[in-house]
């Protein structure tokens, strides 16, 4: 194509010279290709694992630092300040009796024995 030629939508122009049959010779032997270095596998997985570990460790350190900078808050008073235990066990005659079969309420809770 010449520099001033344009592409037209019409039929393709006929060649001035009849086409000669082209024979393609099969290559005798493919040239020996240089060995290609394989890319190491697992590079992306290693990068993701390293990012996850760094994120967890960094988040823990920052969270610890934030909590360490806060003033300590006092704990609430316990609902039952102290349990009172008898000094010695009850005699066998005064020990509570066991229920022969525990009753259950409609909600599935075990009720006390009917005395």
C-alpha positions, 0 to 999 in steps of 0.5 A, spaced: 500 500 500 502 506 498 502 512 503 496 516 499 492 510 498 486 509 502 481 503 504 475 503 500 469 499 501 468 496 494 471 490 492 478 488 492 482 490 486 485 484 482 492 483 482 496 485 476 500 479 476 497 472 477 499 469 484 504 464 484 503 458 488 507 459 495 510 452 498 512 452 505 518 448 507 517 444 513 522 447 518 528 441 519 528 442 527 526 447 532 531 452 534 533 450 541 530 454 546 533 457 552 531 454 558 526 458 562 526 460 569 520 458 572 517 463 577 517 460 584 510 458 586 506 460 593 509 468 592 502 470 593 500 466 598 506 468 602 504 475 601 497 474 603 499 470 610 504 475 611 499 481 611 494 477 615 499 476 621 502 483 620 495 485 621 493 481 627 499 483 630 499 490 629 491 490 631 493 487 637 498 492 639 494 498 637 488 495 641 493 494 647 496 501 647 489 504 647 487 500 653 493 501 657 492 509 656 485 509 659 484 510 666 482 504 670 475 503 672 473 500 678 469 494 678 462 494 680 460 491 687 458 484 688 451 482 688 452 477 694 458 480 698 460 474 702 457 467 703 455 464 710 456 457 711 454 453 717 460 452 722 459 445 722 454 440 718 447 439 720 445 432 724 443 427 719 436 427 722 435 435 720 438 434 713 433 435 707 430 429 704 431 428 697 425 428 692 423 421 689 422 424 683 423 432 681 417 435 678 417 440 672 413 446 671 411 447 664 417 451 662 422 445 663 424 448 670 425 443 675 420 445 681 422 444 688 419 437 692 412 438 694 412 437 702 
